[in-house]
Amino acid sequence: MFGLGIQELLIILLIALVVFGPGKLPQIGSGLGKAIRDFKKGLGGEEGEGASKDQEAVKKDDSKELPR
């Protein structure tokens, strides 16, 4: 699609690791996943029982804070 190979993706990951640090990357990934899920839900792509289970799992994950 964008012509990104393994080497380019590794370089991007390395830059993200340097900029954000290893402690913040899981939080950034989680936030990105939630944003994509909400975007799909907003477009009407995800409805039904599966969506409510995902929302419950997100609520449980939000209650657990990582130590700083």
N, C-alpha and C positions, 0 to 999 in steps of 0.2 A: 504494500500500500504506500508507504512512505520511503521505501528503499532502505530501511534500517536493518543492518545485520547484527550479528552477535557482538562484534567489536564496538560498534557505535552504542549499543545498549549498555555494554559494560562501562564504557566511558561516561555515559549519562548517569549510571548508578554510582560510579565512583565520585563524580562531581556532587551528586545529591548527598552522598555520605559525608563528604568534606564540609559541605555547606550546612547541613542540618544536624549532623552527628548521629551516632548509632542509636541514641536513646529516643530521638524524635521520629525516626523513620517508621516504626510501627504505628505511631499515632497519625502520621501523615497518610500512610496507606489506608488505615481505617477510615479516616475522614474522606479520602478520595472514594473509597468503596461506598460509603454512605451517600455521598453526593451523586454518584452514578445511579445508585438504587433509587434515590428520591427523584432523580431526573426521569428515569424510566417509568416510575410510578406516576409522575406528573403527566407523562405523555399517554398514560392509560395502558401501558404495555404489561403491567404486572398487577393482577387483581386476584382476589379469592383468598382461600385459606392459607396458601403459601406465604402471601405477603404479611399476614398477621403473625405467623410464626417467626418470620424474619424480623419483624418489628420488636417482638418480645425478646429475641436474642440480642438485638441491638441495645435494648433497655438494660438487659443484664450486663452487657459489656460496658455500658456507660457508667454503671455503678462501681465498677472496679477501676480505681485510679492507680496509675503507675507511680512508684516512688520517684521523687525528684532528686 
